[in-house]
Amino acid sequence: MTTPEVDDPARTEPFPDKRRRLIGSPIVDPLKRLIASRKKSPFERMTVHEFQYDDARVRIYELWTMRPEQAERPDLTTFALVHGLGISSRFFVPLSDALAPYGRVLLFDLPGFHDLPKPKRKLSIVDFADLCKRALDELQVVDPLLVGHSMGAQVVTEILAQYPGYSSAAMLVGPVVMPDERSLTDVAVRFMQSSMYEPTGNAIAAAMSYGRAGLRWISDTASKVIAYPIEERLPLAKARLLIVGGEHDWVSPEPWRERLAADVRDATVITIPDASHGVVHDRFRELADELLALAGIGTA
């Protein structure tokens, strides 16, 4: 079994010179207009956290829409959502709104995506996982329910592989890349096949995010995504897993997700009818229901 082609997970000096910057609430940053257009709960609170590790910056939006007495429960679930290649936390806003009445929601923006500066060097999946785990530790998050979409599913997988006892449950949505199709051409063809079934809203949201990230950073990161051996790393996870995808997700088709699940101790494959790779955006209600059930949270 090989390790990820990138950095050694045990490297001794990842991202030195850490700084933390806490931006106050209410939110005053690139999601302001999108958030302001939503119908808000009277109990909504949102805080933005930014963490700087050398030249890599991570942003986390922390969202609550519950009564203060509910938010103080010691058993409150924390949902941590990690986006895919080229997109950003914007893609998770509908899902986060559906989850926020039932727990603490953390939405990541990874380095180089949305409006975050691009690091000087290419970041591997191991790097992204390291940054996310460090940021979660700074927020003193305990046993989060991790949710990763596409590339984000790789990041979540790497966290679970390196820290098997850290999270007891996770959802991987559209995990990539199939080992027999590890080339940019194969992946691009799969994305084009899937895009034929994407709603217009998904395409617009993705295109806006791609434009912000820029072709160079997307290309640099894509090479790391294609090389990451998720089928080797995922069996190291000890969490209960939901492996989710759309019926028409040819980037992460059902047989591939079944193959991943077969090598994991406790995994369930869920296919959302008539959905494609962007299922986290347009079918967020189904995903929220599955996440709440995974967390043991009733909605009645």
Secondary structure as UniProt FT lines:
FT   TURN            9..10
FT   STRAND          18..23
FT   TURN            30..31
FT   HELIX           32..36
FT   TURN            42..43
FT   STRAND          45..53
FT   TURN            54..55
FT   STRAND          56..64
FT   HELIX           68..71
FT   TURN            74..75
FT   STRAND          78..82
FT   TURN            85..86
FT   HELIX           89..92
FT   HELIX           93..99
FT   TURN            100..102
FT   STRAND          104..109
FT   TURN            111..112
FT   TURN            114..115
FT   HELIX           125..138
FT   TURN            139..140
FT   STRAND          145..149
FT   HELIX           151..162
FT   TURN            164..166
FT   STRAND          169..173
FT   HELIX           179..181
FT   HELIX           184..195
FT   TURN            196..197
FT   HELIX           200..213
FT   HELIX           215..227
FT   HELIX           230..233
FT   HELIX           234..236
FT   STRAND          240..246
FT   TURN            247..248
FT   HELIX           254..262
FT   STRAND          267..272
FT   TURN            273..274
FT   TURN            277..278
FT   HELIX           279..282
FT   HELIX           284..295
//
